[in-house]
Amino acid sequence: MKRFLAWSVLALSTCLAHAQEPASPASPSSQEALYRAALKALAEGHPEQASAMLEQIVSQEPRFAGAWLDLAISQCELGNAADAERLFGTLERRFALPPGIGEAIAHYRGTGCGKPAERKGAVWLLAATRGRDTNVNQGASDPHLTIGTGSNQTVYELDASFLPKADSYSQAAGSYMRPIGNLDTNFIGQLYARRYDHERVQDTASALGALEHTWQAGDWRVRGTAALGYVTLDHLLYQRQRQVQAQVTPPFKLPAPLEFSLTANLNRVNYPTRPAYDGTTVELGGTLNYRAQHSLTQATVTRLHDNSSSERPGGDRNGWFGSVQWYGEVNDRFTLEAGLTHQRWRSDAVYSAGLIDTRRLQNTTVLRAAGQWHLRPHLSLVLEGRDTLNHENISLFQYNSRALQLSLRWDNF
């Protein structure tokens, strides 16, 4: 059945190529032979060979609609969903597509583009990054700290180690996903390490492993995730994290571009060197997605509760989190991202009676923008900027930082 579908699509693409392109009085026979070889490779289940030949064709004949379609299909068969979607979008913008081609594109989009099992189960992403941060240690914005209450208040000047320190860094990151047993269960692994040029005590690394499973019950879709993660700071174990999460998509009859889902998250964090800060966070919220032809907008609102250990200053916390994210395609080689997040925490008790006699109130806003330039299949350059504004009623914890980084990414190779 799959081979029959492939041959049907290829026949449609050949018709499209002849229908869309004006007759060429001098089409080289080598070009035609290369195209026929690519069709044969794709039909026989060799998308990598087909992709290489088709890339050569479209670079020489950018108005060859059939080759664009076949290249998109080959990327889809390889599991490169982002590249396939970019190529499908290019095809829809540049050419007037007959209904058969539109149905073929919809079919391949509906498959999730190859899914990991059709690529021998593995999906990879590696990134090498160079960047600079204006406040790597989250140093206090105000160099003074007031301690005490009433007439016993004293103003101290903070030591230089508590003030902002700027530094450049190098970073490496990788992620891996592989199905287990069937296409509804995935293993996910992530590794990350950042090394600063001078502030080496701020060096961090992390490792995360997770299992993800998707259930379909009628028109309801549920995705569950269980994860275990470790974070080191200055080469010592700093944080251990255990997390379970569920995302439920109910069968609401929303307009086609919209999709709504409910989220629930339970997160337990332990600090081996600072056990007083151990806590369990419960999150309940919702996410609304809006999909346009060449963009995705996502809005999230979540209610938060942090149940702390009895020794943590300020005790339990309550708050909320909100975000708006946008992803858009500028052209077939360049995409943009932008995001705004805000998180608010309010402690139940005073931070430290007699010293800092107030309930801690934290408001953190993060602005992010990024541009991704696809240099070639599987290789892209990403420029990202981030601005963090952490406003608090305890000056010791209030900080601002700005970071700019450039990454080279390899994916699905």
Secondary structure, 3 states (H helix, E strand, C coil): CHHHHHHHHHHHHHHHHHHHCCCCCCCCHHHHHHHHHHHHHHHCCCHHHHHHHHHHHHHHCCCCHHHHHHHHHHHHHCCCHHHHHHHHHHHHHHCCCCHHHHHHHHHHHHCCCCCHHHHCCCEEEEEEEEEEECCCCCCCCCCEEEECCHHHCEEEECCHHHCCCCEEEEEEEEEEEEECCCCCEEEEEEEEEEEECCCHHHCEEEEEEEEEEEEEECCEEEEEEEEEEEEEECCEEEEEEEEEEEEEECCCCCCCCEEEEEEEEEEEEECCCCHHHCEEEEEEEEEEEEECCCEEEEEEEEEEEEEECCCCCCCCEEEEEEEEEEEEEEECCEEEEEEEEEEEEEEEEEEECCCEEEEEEEEEEEEEEEEEEEEECCEEEEEEEEEEEEEECCHHHCEEEEEEEEEEEEECC
